[in-house]
Amino acid sequence: MVMYAEKPFSTEEPQERVGLAPALPYVTSRVEALGKDASPTLDAMIAYMRKWATRSYDGYFEGVALWTLSTIAARRVYLPWSTGVWTNLYVVLVSESTVSAKTKAASYGLKIIEDCGLSYLMAPDEITPQKLISKMSGINTTVPRNYSVMTAEQKETFKKKLAFSGQKGWLYDEFGDMLQEMIKGNGSSSMFYKILKKLYDNKREYGYDTRTWGEETVDMPYLSLLGTTPPSSLMPIASPTSAVWNDGAFARMAWIVAPLNKPQLTSAPEGEATVPDEIIRKLQYWHNRLGEPTCNIEEKESDDGKKTDYTITRTPLPQNDVYWHDSGVREAHEKYYAALVMIASEYQLDGRYKSTYGRLPDTALRIAMLLASLENDNRMTIEHWGRAQSITERWRNDFHELVAQIASGYEDESYGATEQAIIEVIEKRFKPGERFTCRHIVECGSRILRKIGVKEIRRVLDELAMANTEMKTGQIGREGNGPSAKYWIFVQDEQTKG
């Protein structure tokens, strides 16, 4: 077996990851330390956004920067493994309105694309699903009437938009409203639900039959999505038993979730938020190195002889193979997948989590591919994987935060609801024999537990321990009293002796 490219690891056990998600075993998580310096360009993009979007949740910047890279990649970065892997991402920024400035953070990703002169890679802000597929196919494209009098620059931009017609980035503010329309089957937007899932999977082509235009086929379809939504917009469609959790829709999306009640109050500095030249140069160079398909538009005589017709021809989309042999990345990918499967089993996570857990390793692989192509001429190293895994681990924790925030909308503050919320945290977060305190429950719990606070949680835990309450994973034990009390789930032999 190929080891991690002979890179040294620290032998010190790291502190447990703070957050709602169960921590990875150290043998799996230790690779993340290697990724600290894997992408200076990604770091520079994050620093730029952090400087100017001062009221945005800090976790947003990483996701927005990666969506930007994913859009620019435009299905030209390819890993020849299995049926092929490409690099599109669906990223959704979540927070209550105005609290964490999610729209502002997203706008800086778009600004980087525009300042690089690559706005032709973007889909329109508002569009119907039928029109989106029609535009991406490029089959029924109409050349503007004023094409002959356009400037050379305008003609070139139009041709590049056609050349990349099937590969687009899409920024959709208030994406939660769109999701509601999709899932509830309201209007034409309901078709987006299927389209988004199919486009994410990067088939060689996507066909759609219409009454007006007949069958339209998108060659090498590729869509990178950046959306924003408050959790309240997801509650009507994301009950604990909703199909969105395990039918692949939510699992295809990276949810970056701001914590509740932690607004950022700092104002942006004076001056104009100019994208640094080094970022623009690096991204433009990368875009040019990946190669552009060409598009030629030539005049031809129309059938009626009264108007000008055009012939449009395009060359195939370039493909840049990512090299990963002998890097240790494939083995790390397998180890990460196995660790997540075991965590889901050991902590008895329900269907809301399992679908997302199963896709996280492939999300990390897409990120590692982007970093390898951008920074290392398409040669992937374990450092790229380490950075990618650390990112997806933050997103895994944010997914737990998303579930907690949405679930809180279905909870009340009765004693029974409090007790059930505490039991759910214990069963999902702690293994038998693992000690925890009341504060751990507050940190790992949903909004109802954070609101109730440590004192009330300690009272409920004490009652559960005294009553020998039976849970799926065992009974609760206690040692000590008051703030220093520690609790745990009895292991099997303890229950037998008891």
Buried (B, 14 or more C-beta within 10 A) or exposed (E): EBEBBEBEEEEEEEEEBEBBBBBBEEEBBBBBBBBEEBBEBBBBBBEBBBBBBBBBBBBBBBBBBBBBBBBBBBBBBBBEEEEEBBBBBBBBBBBBEEBBBBBBBBBBBBBBBEBBEBBBBBBEEEBEBBEBBBBBBBBEBEBEEEBEEEEEEEBEBBBBBBBBBBBBBBBBBBBBBBBBBBBEEEEEBBBBBEBBBBBBEBBEEBEBEEEEBEEBBBBBBBBBBBBBBBBEBBBBBBBEEBBBBBBBBBBBBBBBBBBBEEEBEEEEEEEEBEBBEEBBEBBBEBBEBBEBBEBEBEEEEEEEEEEEEBEBEBEEBBBBEBBBEEBBBBBBBEBBBEBBBBBBEEBEBBBBBBBBBBBBBBBBBBBBBBBBBBBBEBBBBBBBBBBBBBBBBBBBBBBBBBBBBBBBBEBEEEEEBBBEBBBBBBBBBBEBEEEBBBEBBBBBBBBBBBBBEBEBBBBBBBEBBEEEBEBEBBBBBBEEEEEEBEBBBBBEEBBEEE
